[in-house]
């Protein structure tokens, strides 16, 4: 797999029926290793290792309903009170981050009301803080570490 713009992490892999699988520390099972999954697993290591978010507050690839359509978000980090701290949208490294990507995460966040957003293709990372009272968002250099 392609080197990504994250620190180096250790992952567990296995092969099954000529397919490479990677162990997901949140879902606690092996997942087919696609380019997007490679990015998602780096995000999970980044959040738990570098930003100190507890695995118990992280949810991966859950379905939500938007305007009657079923969609799946990549990663959500909850606060201990159940509100959403962070919504992450992952793309494969070869997918350019565009306005369409930001529109997608904004649509998801319309239902989720996250405090922070992260969009990444593993090479480029964008972080935003939602300013709901001003109806806008502010780009950040990084997301905050867990502090509860």
trRosetta pair geometry for C-beta under 8 A, 3 or more apart (Angstrom, degrees):
i j d omega theta_ij theta_ji phi_ij phi_ji
1 33 7.0 -100 -66 166 132 122
1 35 7.3 163 -143 -110 100 62
1 38 4.8 -178 -165 -122 146 148
2 35 7.2 29 19 -132 115 99
2 38 7.3 109 46 123 80 155
2 93 5.2 -93 79 32 149 166
2 122 7.4 107 94 115 111 143
4 38 7.1 171 -43 138 132 102
4 39 6.6 155 -114 -105 149 69
4 42 5.3 -62 78 -87 154 172
4 93 6.7 -131 -101 -87 90 122
4 122 3.7 -78 -133 178 120 104
4 123 6.5 -113 -146 -67 68 54
5 122 6.4 133 29 151 77 53
5 123 5.1 92 -5 -142 118 35
5 124 7.3 60 39 -57 149 25
5 125 6.9 -140 96 -17 119 103
6 9 7.0 -24 123 -12 119 110
6 42 4.5 165 18 -179 164 120
6 43 7.9 -122 -92 -68 147 41
6 45 7.3 99 157 79 141 111
6 46 5.6 -98 -143 -71 121 117
6 122 7.0 -66 -16 -154 108 72
7 46 7.4 140 30 -101 93 80
7 49 7.6 -120 69 105 131 133
7 50 6.6 143 14 -67 133 130
9 42 6.6 167 23 -123 135 67
9 45 4.1 21 -124 168 163 162
9 46 8.0 -100 -51 -52 139 60
9 49 6.8 -177 -110 5 114 161
11 22 5.6 -20 170 -152 130 106
11 23 6.8 170 -177 44 77 83
11 41 6.2 50 -114 152 133 138
11 45 7.7 -87 -76 -58 90 139
12 22 7.1 125 79 -161 57 55
12 23 3.8 10 70 12 110 130
12 30 7.9 -97 109 -97 102 93
13 20 6.0 -19 -165 -169 115 97
13 21 6.6 146 -159 79 60 53
13 22 5.6 -29 -100 -99 73 63
13 23 7.5 -123 -70 -8 28 83
13 33 7.2 -3 -127 -49 102 146
14 20 7.8 156 84 -154 32 54
14 21 5.2 -17 64 61 78 104
14 23 7.8 66 0 -50 98 92
14 30 5.9 -52 42 -120 112 153
15 18 7.1 6 -178 -111 106 16
15 19 6.8 151 -156 73 64 38
15 20 5.7 -35 -99 -97 75 56
15 21 7.1 168 -97 14 22 83
16 19 5.7 -31 71 61 70 91
16 21 5.8 18 14 -14 108 127
16 30 7.5 114 -6 114 133 146
19 32 5.9 -42 167 -127 127 95
19 33 7.8 162 166 32 79 81
20 32 7.7 93 81 -158 54 56
20 33 4.5 -42 106 37 97 128
21 30 3.8 49 150 168 132 114
21 31 6.2 147 -159 66 85 26
21 32 6.0 -53 -104 -93 74 35
21 33 6.0 179 -123 -21 17 91
22 30 6.7 151 72 -151 21 72
22 31 5.9 -33 64 61 76 82
22 33 4.6 94 -18 -85 104 102
22 37 6.4 158 43 138 127 117
22 38 7.4 131 -19 -92 162 59
22 41 5.5 -58 133 -72 142 162
23 29 7.3 -148 -142 125 67 17
23 30 5.4 -45 -89 -92 61 68
23 31 7.7 123 -124 13 15 78
24 27 4.1 22 100 40 131 101
24 28 7.0 -66 89 -16 79 19
24 29 6.1 -2 45 60 101 57
24 30 7.4 154 4 -115 79 17
24 31 4.9 50 -32 -11 118 123
24 41 6.7 -114 -105 -101 69 95
24 44 7.2 103 -155 8 74 174
24 60 6.6 -139 -178 79 133 166
25 28 7.2 21 -168 -77 26 57
25 44 5.9 165 46 145 106 132
25 45 7.6 107 10 -76 140 68
25 48 6.9 -81 101 8 147 166
25 55 6.1 -101 137 -118 102 134
26 44 6.0 -121 -21 -136 113 135
26 55 5.9 -161 -100 -161 70 95
26 58 5.1 -95 -112 105 129 111
26 59 7.2 159 174 -125 135 18
26 60 4.6 120 90 -11 141 124
27 31 6.8 75 63 -54 143 119
27 60 5.6 -86 -45 63 100 128
27 61 7.6 -8 -67 42 132 112
31 37 5.7 -162 119 -150 119 139
31 41 8.0 -175 59 -66 126 114
32 37 6.7 163 92 -14 60 164
33 37 5.6 -142 -137 87 39 128
33 38 6.2 61 -168 -64 88 86
34 37 4.5 95 46 6 75 104
34 38 7.1 -127 92 -10 40 85
34 92 7.2 -75 141 -93 93 115
35 38 5.5 -48 -151 27 33 118
35 39 7.0 32 151 -15 62 100
35 92 3.6 56 110 -142 117 108
35 93 5.9 -107 -176 17 115 84
35 94 6.8 -8 163 10 163 96
36 39 5.7 -53 -156 35 38 111
36 40 6.3 39 147 -20 69 106
36 90 5.7 121 -169 121 84 104
36 91 6.4 -64 -114 -166 96 24
36 92 4.5 -65 -62 -64 73 79
37 40 5.3 -51 -143 38 37 115
37 41 6.2 37 157 -20 68 103
38 41 6.1 -54 -147 35 25 108
38 42 6.7 26 151 -16 59 106
38 92 7.9 63 46 -130 102 72
38 93 7.7 -37 84 -23 122 107
38 122 6.9 11 109 -91 93 154
39 42 5.8 -58 -154 36 32 111
39 43 6.4 36 150 -22 67 104
39 90 4.5 161 109 -169 116 114
39 91 6.8 -12 70 71 170 34
39 92 6.6 -161 -9 -110 131 32
39 93 6.6 173 -66 -51 116 74
39 120 6.3 -178 -178 113 118 101
39 121 6.4 -77 -114 -172 153 32
39 122 3.9 -111 -109 -56 98 109
40 43 5.5 -52 -151 32 33 115
40 44 6.6 34 152 -19 65 102
40 60 7.1 98 175 -149 124 117
40 61 8.0 22 -156 -47 155 105
40 74 5.7 -139 -111 -171 111 110
40 75 6.7 163 -149 -44 90 112
40 90 4.6 -167 -75 47 76 173
41 44 5.6 -47 -148 33 36 113
41 45 6.6 35 153 -15 64 103
42 45 5.7 -54 -149 39 34 109
42 46 6.1 39 151 -24 66 107
42 122 6.1 86 51 -122 149 96
43 46 5.5 -54 -147 36 31 116
43 47 6.3 28 156 -18 66 106
43 74 7.6 46 65 139 160 124
43 75 5.9 -151 121 -9 134 159
43 88 5.7 142 180 166 147 156
43 90 5.9 -118 -16 -83 146 122
43 118 7.4 150 -143 113 121 138
43 120 6.4 160 -84 57 115 141
44 47 5.9 -53 -145 36 29 108
44 48 6.2 10 162 -3 65 113
44 58 6.9 117 -132 161 89 156
44 60 7.1 -13 -84 -83 126 131
44 75 6.9 -162 -75 -110 79 139
45 48 6.2 -66 -139 48 27 98
45 49 5.2 1 173 3 69 124
45 50 7.8 58 132 -3 67 94
46 49 6.6 -57 -113 50 15 94
46 50 5.1 -32 -161 33 57 121
46 51 6.5 40 144 -3 69 106
47 50 7.5 -18 -61 54 9 81
47 51 5.1 -44 -144 52 43 122
47 53 4.5 -33 164 37 93 128
47 58 6.5 120 113 -96 144 138
47 75 7.4 -172 -23 166 156 146
47 77 6.4 -155 -162 -77 141 135
47 86 7.7 -172 -122 84 127 153
47 88 8.0 -103 -59 -41 135 151
48 51 7.5 9 -23 57 12 79
48 52 7.4 39 -167 -124 33 15
48 53 5.8 -78 -87 66 50 76
48 54 7.6 57 -125 -137 86 13
48 55 5.8 22 -109 -67 131 81
48 58 7.3 -70 -66 -19 101 152
49 52 8.0 -34 139 -67 10 45
51 143 6.6 6 -121 90 145 103
51 144 7.6 102 -153 115 108 37
51 145 4.9 -162 -157 -120 63 62
51 146 6.0 98 144 -15 79 83
52 145 5.3 41 33 -173 109 101
52 146 4.4 -129 97 43 86 106
53 57 6.0 -111 178 71 93 116
53 58 6.2 94 129 -58 121 110
53 77 5.4 -54 -158 -140 151 134
53 85 8.0 -172 -121 81 125 146
53 86 7.9 -80 -95 29 154 138
53 146 4.5 152 -86 -54 55 131
54 57 5.0 83 70 6 89 102
54 58 7.5 -164 98 -11 50 91
54 146 6.9 156 -11 -175 70 167
55 58 5.6 -65 -151 32 42 114
57 77 5.7 45 126 -165 99 73
57 78 4.7 -135 -167 61 82 81
57 79 7.3 38 -155 -96 130 8
57 80 7.1 -63 -99 -72 125 55
57 85 7.6 26 156 17 127 129
57 146 7.9 136 56 -123 149 135
58 75 6.6 -22 -165 -164 99 97
58 76 7.3 155 -155 83 51 49
58 77 5.4 -22 -100 -103 73 73
58 78 7.6 -153 -72 14 26 79
59 62 5.4 -13 154 -18 118 131
59 75 7.3 147 80 -157 52 48
59 76 4.7 -10 59 60 101 98
59 77 7.9 -175 21 -80 71 28
59 78 7.0 57 -9 -25 107 105
60 74 7.1 -27 -150 165 70 48
60 75 5.6 -14 -106 -101 71 70
61 72 5.3 12 -160 174 69 120
61 73 7.2 -158 -109 82 27 49
61 74 6.5 -3 -72 -136 67 34
62 72 6.7 168 82 -147 22 76
62 73 6.3 -8 56 47 73 90
62 76 7.1 -51 31 14 119 124
63 70 5.6 -15 -163 -167 115 99
63 71 7.1 142 -152 77 62 36
63 72 5.4 -42 -92 -92 57 77
64 70 7.7 152 79 -152 34 53
64 71 5.6 -26 66 69 82 88
64 72 7.4 144 16 -103 73 27
64 73 6.2 36 -1 -19 121 101
64 108 6.7 108 60 -144 146 84
64 111 5.7 154 173 92 135 149
64 112 7.2 -65 -108 -60 162 102
65 68 6.7 3 179 -117 104 13
65 69 6.9 152 -157 72 63 33
65 70 5.8 -34 -100 -94 72 57
65 71 7.4 143 -109 21 21 78
65 111 7.9 153 72 -117 52 163
66 69 5.5 -30 70 62 76 89
66 71 5.3 5 11 6 115 129
66 107 5.8 62 -162 157 154 104
66 108 7.0 -82 -68 -97 140 49
66 110 7.3 90 -132 63 109 116
66 111 6.2 -123 -94 -24 84 135
71 107 7.9 112 -22 114 176 115
71 108 6.6 -130 115 -96 141 94
73 76 5.8 57 107 -44 141 102
73 87 6.4 -75 -161 -155 139 98
73 88 7.9 107 167 63 99 55
73 89 7.4 -85 -154 -88 77 72
73 108 5.3 118 -92 -163 106 143
73 112 7.3 49 -64 -58 158 152
74 88 5.4 -85 86 101 112 83
74 89 5.6 131 12 -125 126 33
74 90 4.4 154 -152 14 160 95
75 86 7.6 -12 118 115 97 99
75 87 7.5 150 88 -161 62 38
75 88 3.8 -2 62 52 106 118
75 90 7.1 67 -4 -24 105 111
76 84 5.7 -59 -168 -137 109 114
76 86 7.1 161 -157 88 43 60
76 87 5.7 -9 -107 -106 77 66
76 88 7.5 -155 -70 20 34 78
76 112 6.8 -129 -118 -155 128 142
76 114 7.3 -135 -137 -88 88 122
77 84 7.3 107 76 -163 49 68
77 85 4.8 -54 103 66 96 107
77 86 4.0 20 41 49 112 103
77 88 7.7 59 -13 -16 96 107
78 82 6.1 -27 -169 -138 124 28
78 83 7.0 138 -159 77 74 33
78 84 5.9 -58 -107 -105 59 52
78 85 6.4 102 178 4 11 93
79 82 6.9 -34 71 37 78 22
79 83 4.8 2 36 63 121 83
79 84 7.2 -138 -1 -82 85 4
79 85 4.9 122 -55 -53 81 101
79 115 8.0 64 -45 -6 120 130
79 148 7.3 145 -158 -80 78 140
80 148 5.6 146 -15 -179 125 159
83 113 7.3 -67 -160 102 93 108
83 115 7.6 67 135 -33 113 104
84 87 6.3 33 159 -54 131 91
84 112 5.1 -11 25 167 167 97
84 113 6.2 131 44 82 111 65
84 114 4.3 -71 119 -96 114 71
84 115 7.1 -175 104 -1 64 74
85 114 6.7 4 99 -156 19 85
85 115 5.4 -32 -149 35 44 115
85 116 6.4 -1 155 27 64 101
86 114 5.8 70 -137 -167 10 125
86 115 7.0 -44 -64 60 52 83
86 116 4.6 -20 -104 74 78 102
86 117 7.4 160 -155 -90 63 21
86 118 6.3 17 -173 -4 109 108
86 143 6.3 48 -110 -159 132 151
87 105 6.4 149 118 -165 116 99
87 108 6.3 172 180 110 143 118
87 109 5.5 -164 41 -87 161 95
87 112 5.6 105 -78 100 136 150
87 114 3.9 -142 -13 -26 102 160
87 116 7.5 179 25 92 63 54
87 117 5.4 -20 67 -112 92 71
87 118 7.4 -178 90 28 45 69
88 117 7.7 153 -88 -166 38 51
88 118 4.4 -14 -111 69 83 104
88 119 7.6 172 -158 -80 56 32
88 120 7.2 -18 -166 18 100 104
89 101 6.4 162 117 -177 140 91
89 104 6.2 122 -136 100 154 111
89 105 4.3 -110 -23 -79 139 111
89 108 7.4 154 -75 27 111 147
89 117 7.6 5 2 -173 99 96
89 118 7.3 -177 29 93 61 57
89 119 4.9 -6 63 -114 103 76
89 120 7.6 155 85 26 59 58
90 120 5.9 -18 -114 72 64 86
90 121 7.5 124 -170 -103 56 35
90 122 7.7 52 -156 -46 94 83
91 95 4.0 -108 165 79 121 131
91 97 6.7 174 33 -82 144 73
91 101 6.4 -59 -44 -117 139 130
91 119 7.7 23 -4 -178 107 83
91 120 7.2 -166 31 102 78 41
91 121 4.2 -36 79 -99 100 85
91 122 8.0 -124 78 -2 63 83
92 95 4.9 94 59 -4 77 106
92 121 6.5 2 90 -155 27 91
92 122 7.8 -25 -172 7 29 122
93 121 5.3 120 -118 152 33 94
93 122 4.7 -58 -83 60 89 123
93 123 5.5 91 -145 -25 89 108
94 121 7.8 -143 35 179 22 128
95 101 7.9 127 141 -79 113 127
95 121 5.4 -158 71 -121 80 127
96 121 7.3 -66 -121 -36 15 163
97 101 5.0 -85 -151 47 64 158
97 102 7.8 72 174 -40 90 85
97 119 5.8 119 -140 134 125 117
97 120 7.6 -41 -78 -125 133 17
97 121 5.7 -140 -48 -18 93 114
97 124 5.3 -117 8 86 134 129
97 126 6.4 159 167 -7 156 125
98 101 5.4 115 51 2 57 96
98 102 7.6 -117 108 5 40 88
99 102 5.5 -55 -151 41 41 110
99 103 6.1 46 148 -24 70 103
100 103 5.5 -50 -146 34 32 115
100 104 6.5 38 151 -24 63 102
101 104 5.6 -50 -153 29 32 115
101 105 6.8 22 155 -10 64 103
101 119 5.5 112 142 -162 118 137
102 105 6.1 -54 -146 40 34 104
102 106 6.1 38 153 -22 65 109
102 119 6.5 -71 -84 -49 66 163
102 126 7.8 -48 -86 98 102 153
103 106 5.6 -57 -146 38 29 114
103 107 6.5 34 154 -23 64 102
104 107 5.9 -53 -153 30 29 110
104 108 6.7 25 152 -14 63 105
105 108 5.6 -52 -149 38 38 113
105 109 6.0 35 153 -20 68 109
105 117 5.5 111 149 -160 134 127
105 119 5.8 -117 -24 -79 154 107
106 109 5.6 -57 -142 40 30 110
106 110 6.8 52 151 -40 61 91
107 110 5.7 -36 -160 5 34 118
108 111 6.7 -69 -176 39 40 98
108 112 6.1 6 146 1 76 125
109 112 5.2 -74 -130 54 43 100
109 113 6.8 120 179 -63 75 19
109 114 5.4 -82 -128 24 103 98
109 117 6.3 -52 -70 -86 147 120
109 130 7.2 -172 172 -81 142 142
113 130 7.8 -158 -165 100 52 164
113 132 7.5 18 -148 -84 93 141
114 117 6.1 116 90 -71 130 70
114 130 6.5 127 91 -8 65 137
115 129 6.8 -19 158 -148 73 76
115 130 6.0 -141 -159 38 29 102
116 127 6.6 -13 -173 -169 110 89
116 128 6.7 156 -158 83 60 51
116 129 5.6 -32 -102 -102 76 60
116 130 7.1 -141 -79 -1 25 84
116 140 7.6 -40 -137 20 109 144
116 143 5.2 102 166 -130 155 110
116 144 7.5 -160 -58 21 154 86
117 126 8.0 -8 112 111 92 89
117 127 7.2 159 84 -155 56 43
117 128 4.4 -3 55 56 101 102
117 130 6.8 86 -17 -48 101 96
117 137 7.0 -17 24 -149 124 150
118 125 6.6 -19 -165 -167 97 94
118 126 7.0 155 -155 82 47 54
118 127 5.4 -9 -102 -102 78 72
118 128 7.9 -169 -72 22 37 70
118 143 6.1 -54 -70 -43 117 136
119 125 7.5 154 82 -156 50 46
119 126 4.6 -6 57 56 96 105
120 123 8.0 157 -174 40 80 42
120 124 6.7 -170 -138 92 60 52
120 125 4.5 -4 -100 -107 106 74
120 126 7.2 -172 -70 22 60 64
121 124 5.8 29 37 44 97 83
126 139 6.8 -61 -166 -135 90 103
127 139 6.9 102 78 -163 59 61
127 140 4.3 -62 106 67 109 98
127 141 7.2 -14 53 84 127 17
127 142 5.9 92 11 -146 164 18
127 143 4.9 -149 -142 -53 134 79
128 137 4.3 25 176 163 124 128
128 138 6.5 146 -158 71 72 37
128 139 5.6 -43 -98 -97 75 48
128 140 6.5 166 -103 6 19 89
129 137 6.4 164 78 -161 40 77
129 138 4.9 -15 56 58 94 94
129 140 5.7 77 -21 -41 97 123
130 137 5.2 -40 -105 -104 49 94
131 134 4.3 -8 131 44 115 110
131 135 7.5 -42 99 27 80 17
131 136 5.3 -6 63 71 110 71
131 137 6.2 169 15 -102 81 32
131 138 5.9 63 -26 -16 120 100
132 135 7.0 26 -168 -77 36 44
140 143 6.6 103 92 -79 141 46
144 147 7.0 -63 151 3 116 112
